[in-house]
């Protein structure tokens, strides 16, 4: 159970600007540690499917909006 809990811990104040820049206006599945994009697509299903095919067990699914400046998700 501990491994599963570790997968879901989110890092606060993570700057994803550089990681998400190539994926603006796309759905992305981040790795559990939020260090890379494990999958992307035009809809959440595509992003999640790609991440799972790459072996990501607990991806974090989000939309990468094309806006400038900081924002909270």
Steps between C-alpha positions, in 0.01 A plus 500: 500500500786737571618493135151599387495789746839620376368502142227746593703754696499828311779750523373845584598800290642298214578720198381299200553780246799341328357149509161600358612755239505248209150379597299823516126448439543124543414253772808362673568216739788590728718239663411443866806700606400787265838507327388409147204465267424131469222546245310766308203531271200699385289345774563348845453144378783531244741650755420235760527215250845614382625535857378152593662353188828651619458328837390797711289352781354815653511786251370844590256611233460869414433746219790728398332835428667753274500789745784708629578560863458280806174323573378237742366160394 
